[in-house]
Amino acid sequence: MDTKTLKHFLALADTLHFGRASAACFISISALSRNIRQLEDELGVVLFQRDNRSVVLTSEGEKFVLYSREAISRWDMIRNELAGSGNQLHGEVSLYCSVTAVYSILFDLFSRFRNNYPSIEIKLHTGDPEHAIARVIGGEDDISIAACPATLPRGLAFQPITVSPLVFIAPAEQTDLDLPTIAPNSPEEWAKVPMVLSEGGLARNRIDAWFKKMGINPRVYAQVAGNEAIVSMVSLGLGVGVVPKIVLENSPVATRVKILDVQPALQPYDVGMFALQRSLKNPLVNAVWSLVGES
Ligand SMILES: CC(=O)[C@](C)(O)C(=O)O
């Protein structure tokens, strides 16, 4: 059986760009567009609306994304099951996490993985960890790494990897904006501080709740996607930010910011791995899942 066409289709659905999708699949643009056209002919529907400038999934295309992911995953499962335990696991596992998690967490987890599972291909997507749960629930990725929320959505499994405090950071040196070099100690002082915060999700909820509890009306200067970008903006002197310490420790600009001793401290992050409970039956997903605790 050939799952290649489905993979080519998914690459285009992910990137919405013929050039990037064909590069990711190691085929030419013309071969990719021929494959997509053949698939559309077979199905009798248009999967992508395309003109010279843009590629957009149609509603039929969106449905076919779900089918393709499911079909590839089931094919991997049955192939591995029929081949029996004596054989190597073959197939693809897709993983979503922040750039920080790649440096700090994946590096350790995967140091032995290559030797043990040479035929499992890891498809890595990086981005704002606030999307990590939605990406697994939506079927875009098999596994993701991020902080655990207070309540876990149904059907989702979580296993902890590390704990990281959420810290307030300011530029290490005095700036034009006159940002605080020690923690402000009254709601009036806080209200003057330009804050660089996560645009939404768990971090933002925790910070908003903290400000509310302290009776502070924060001045939000910028809302940013991804904790790495918050550290950069703070290092440029644009405001005071809040990030998990693990992001700071792995930042190339770590020395240009400093941690403010703010009390009471925010609740730390429980960083770990998410997967759908049902996908843990897939031996490929399970092989990656089981890396936690082995190292
Ligand atoms: C590792 C992780 O997902 C963090 C701590 O939330 C992050 O990198 O922002």
PDBQT file of the ligand as one rigid body, heavy atoms in Angstrom, charges set to zero:
ROOT
HETATM    1  C1  LIG A 301       8.835  23.666  27.775  1.00  0.00    +0.000 C 
HETATM    2  C2  LIG A 301       7.615  24.446  27.583  1.00  0.00    +0.000 C 
HETATM    3  O1  LIG A 301       6.725  24.059  26.920  1.00  0.00    +0.000 OA
HETATM    4  C3  LIG A 301       7.531  25.796  28.154  1.00  0.00    +0.000 C 
HETATM    5  C4  LIG A 301       8.233  25.862  29.439  1.00  0.00    +0.000 C 
HETATM    6  O2  LIG A 301       6.213  26.130  28.353  1.00  0.00    +0.000 OA
HETATM    7  C5  LIG A 301       8.103  26.765  27.152  1.00  0.00    +0.000 C 
HETATM    8  O3  LIG A 301       9.062  26.431  26.491  1.00  0.00    +0.000 OA
HETATM    9  O4  LIG A 301       7.582  27.850  27.037  1.00  0.00    +0.000 OA
ENDROOT
TORSDOF 0
